[in-house]
Amino acid sequence: MQHLNSLEHYVPKPWGKEYLCWRSKSCAIWLLELHHGASTSFHCHTKKNTGLVVLEGLVRLRLINSEYELGPLEKINIFRGRFHSSFCLGEKGSVMIEVEAPVDKSDLVRWEDSYGRENLGYETEAKLFDSSEERLLIDYQKGKVSRSLFCTTEFLVFDERELKQNIEEDCLFICLEGGIGPSEKKLVVVPGDVFSTAVLLKLLDKFDIVSGSILLRLRKVL
């Protein structure tokens, strides 16, 4: 499963495909492309937490006792042990990112699956991207602000020193490294967490962002 560390491969899925966009010691971000009317398995993770953000289209997020419809730049944090599936309502398909922390693709328990994969682990097949294929790559160089565009969404990566000047309304933020809290040993935001601008401002009014933190900001652009 060496492809799990590769930015040059994608994993074919019966519902579409997914590929790695970002990987660090604390978390990873995968992009999922879902075909219209297709669904991921109803599954959970026993060790890791997951954040899902829709970039394009409409997705029905199913839990054991509830369902939600998520549109562009809407998110949900899914904690370990919480079964979930994503069904594509978008007529032209849907695109979403999945944030996992800690990084472990083998951490997978399927309850049910439309494609007969209930008792199978994560897929082992991977294919190389064609050089002309558009895809999302999230990059970061220490001490610099990195910017990329994909699905009419701006992805901005920066460290805690650049936070104040990059807070804007109606954005989502993802903690990639470090966190927010009263101390480094008592963090209320940890890598993998996804939160809105409104939540970020309230947290910063009470707590500090720790040194060495890296954040990803998502903002819709025309």
NORNOR-V912768 format. One record per pair of residues at least 6 apart in sequence whose ideal C-beta (glycine too) atoms are under 8 Angstrom apart, sorted by the first residue. I is the first residue (numbers start at 1). GAP is how many residues later the second one is. Records with the same first field share a line. If there is no record, write none. Layout:
I=GAP + GAP
This chain:
1=104 + 105 + 121 + 123
3=6 + 8 + 123
4=16 + 101
5=15 + 18
6=14 + 120
7=12 + 13 + 14 + 130
8=120 + 121
9=10 + 11 + 117 + 118 + 119 + 120
10=7 + 8 + 9 + 116 + 117 + 119 + 125
11=6 + 7 + 8 + 112 + 114 + 115 + 116
12=111 + 113 + 114 + 115
13=27 + 110
14=24 + 100 + 101 + 103
15=19 + 20 + 23 + 24 + 25 + 73 + 100
16=16 + 17 + 18 + 19 + 22 + 72 + 77
17=15 + 16
18=12 + 13 + 14 + 15 + 80
19=11 + 12 + 110 + 116
20=8 + 9 + 10
21=8 + 9 + 10 + 76 + 114 + 115 + 116 + 117
22=6 + 7 + 116 + 154 + 194
23=6 + 80
24=152 + 153 + 167 + 190
25=152
26=75 + 76 + 77 + 150 + 151 + 164 + 165 + 166
27=72 + 73 + 74 + 75 + 76 + 148 + 149 + 150 + 164 + 165
28=71 + 72 + 73 + 75
29=68 + 69 + 70 + 71 + 109 + 145 + 187
30=67 + 68 + 70
31=64 + 65 + 66 + 67 + 104 + 105
32=8 + 54 + 63 + 64 + 65 + 66
33=60 + 61 + 62
34=6 + 23 + 25 + 52 + 54 + 56 + 59 + 60 + 61 + 62
35=53 + 58
36=52 + 53 + 54 + 55 + 56 + 57 + 58
37=50 + 51
38=49 + 50
39=46 + 47 + 48 + 49 + 75
40=45 + 46 + 47
41=44 + 69 + 70 + 71 + 72 + 73 + 74 + 76 + 77
42=20 + 41 + 42 + 43 + 68 + 69 + 70 + 71
43=40 + 41 + 42 + 65 + 66 + 67 + 68 + 70
44=36 + 37 + 38 + 39 + 40 + 65 + 67
45=35 + 36 + 55 + 59 + 62 + 63 + 64
46=34 + 35 + 61 + 63
47=33 + 55 + 57 + 60
48=32 + 52 + 53 + 54 + 55 + 56 + 59 + 144
49=28 + 29 + 30 + 31 + 51 + 52 + 143 + 144
50=27 + 28 + 34 + 48 + 49 + 50 + 142
51=24 + 25 + 26 + 27 + 47 + 48 + 123 + 141 + 142 + 143
52=7 + 9 + 18 + 23 + 24 + 26 + 34 + 44 + 45 + 46 + 47
53=20 + 21 + 22 + 43 + 44 + 46 + 119 + 121 + 141 + 165
54=16 + 17 + 18 + 19 + 20 + 21 + 40 + 41 + 42
55=17 + 18 + 40 + 41 + 42 + 95 + 96 + 98
56=16 + 34 + 37 + 38 + 39 + 95 + 96
57=14 + 15 + 31 + 32 + 33 + 34 + 35 + 36 + 37 + 38
58=11 + 12 + 13 + 30 + 31 + 32 + 36
59=10 + 11 + 27 + 28 + 29 + 30 + 31 + 35 + 37
60=7 + 8 + 9 + 10 + 26 + 27 + 29
61=6 + 7 + 8 + 9 + 15 + 23 + 24 + 25 + 26
62=22 + 23 + 24 + 25
63=19 + 20 + 21
64=18 + 19
68=8
69=20
70=6 + 26
72=79 + 80 + 81 + 148
73=80 + 97 + 99 + 145 + 147
75=97 + 119
77=116 + 117
78=6
83=28
86=10
88=6
95=56
97=39
99=75 + 93 + 95
100=92
101=89 + 90 + 91
105=17
106=15 + 16
108=13 + 14
110=7 + 8 + 9 + 10
111=7
112=6
129=6
134=16
135=15
136=12 + 14 + 15 + 19
137=11
138=8 + 10 + 17 + 19 + 78
139=7 + 9 + 18
140=6 + 17 + 36 + 74
142=17
143=16
145=11 + 12 + 13 + 17 + 21
146=10 + 11 + 12
147=7 + 8 + 9 + 10
148=6 + 7
149=6 + 72
152=68 + 69 + 70
153=65 + 66 + 67 + 68
154=63 + 64 + 65 + 66 + 67
155=61 + 62 + 63
156=10 + 60 + 61 + 62 + 63
157=19 + 57 + 58 + 59 + 60
158=8 + 56 + 57 + 59
159=53 + 54 + 55 + 56
160=18 + 49 + 50 + 51 + 52 + 53 + 54 + 55
163=46 + 52
166=51
167=30 + 33 + 34
168=29 + 49 + 51
169=28
170=27 + 49 + 50
171=25 + 26 + 46 + 47 + 48
172=22 + 23 + 24 + 25 + 45 + 46
173=21 + 22 + 23 + 24 + 27 + 42 + 43 + 44 + 45
174=18 + 19 + 20 + 41 + 42 + 44
175=14 + 15 + 16 + 17 + 18 + 38 + 39 + 40
176=15 + 38 + 39 + 40
177=14 + 35 + 36 + 37
178=13 + 31 + 32 + 33 + 34 + 35 + 36
179=8 + 9 + 10 + 11 + 12 + 14 + 30 + 31 + 34
180=7 + 8 + 9 + 23 + 24 + 27 + 28 + 29 + 30 + 33
181=6 + 7 + 8 + 26 + 27 + 29
182=6 + 25 + 26
183=27
184=26
187=23
188=15 + 19
189=6 + 14
195=8
